[in-house]
């Protein structure tokens, strides 16, 4: 005869209490979207009359904000400015704010901060890379394939700087 493992909670009070003490962890991606996008080629068409010798400058920032009780918006902002390596003239400037809405529950404090500052940007960055590459290509330039970014390391550096600043202000 088979055992009935679906016993009512009342017959197993310790199990029922254990389930109530643990917070329900929730993490889901609700939406990915472009919040802002721009492409400028201020020296076109002259820039196409010379050999393309790029000098790439890249700026990367992340931010997050709470939209509702368990809904957070995370934004990865990528700015790529490419100048001619010899003349210093700007070939193009491409900028995107790639955003996502994440439903997060049962995570608090440092763990939530880490999720918003490192994990979520890791999810969004491939979309930003693809969008920058597409913008540059549509602008008439060779593809700009950005290297992957280690948001874990960026987050760790940020926390280290914050700790240093905090220790300097208490001295």
Steps between C-alpha positions, in 0.01 A plus 500: 500500500636846407554765766303823482761781502233767456405517865319807625719773655331451840644149530850642444511823701880527494505493118227762472678735739830452315339604171360820652836608644683485167429800277391414149784585262371651178701614202355550156571722205181684411612711203810614311483833319702789362451804721713741294705466183705734287751497217694799370755528223588870513773485235310303235547479207863621531576215743434249220760666272797388712624160617313387811751492787285490813589589855215371716394658827244305700301611804281258693261575787221316677215621716194351663180624656205344674178531297266325743520264798684221317563654157833661413628678191866448414668712231832436327627811323767449234667792322748428222689795354724418207753753378745487213827393660709752303278809469303463825177584316191318621395229257188411697338499840258218584308489827237268640317457827395136502248436777319212657222447750577228754259354754706418808367377831643335810839665447604792717798711603840423350365206302237720330759771434733241345219361283410848372861612460657193339261220406233708323753705296655168387158404363454835320846559355477259203194693380688830530799354312280385214324835482827701492635271229181545296504881541862527388439276201195702396713813527724365223789390719653157555339306788608596851502173688535585866676248721302334778501690830553349844237681706595291805846659496358849439260455793783375725715804408208734573447344845873524573504872406193563718668324796817706452300824486308403812821423691657832387202701626510330842870572552 
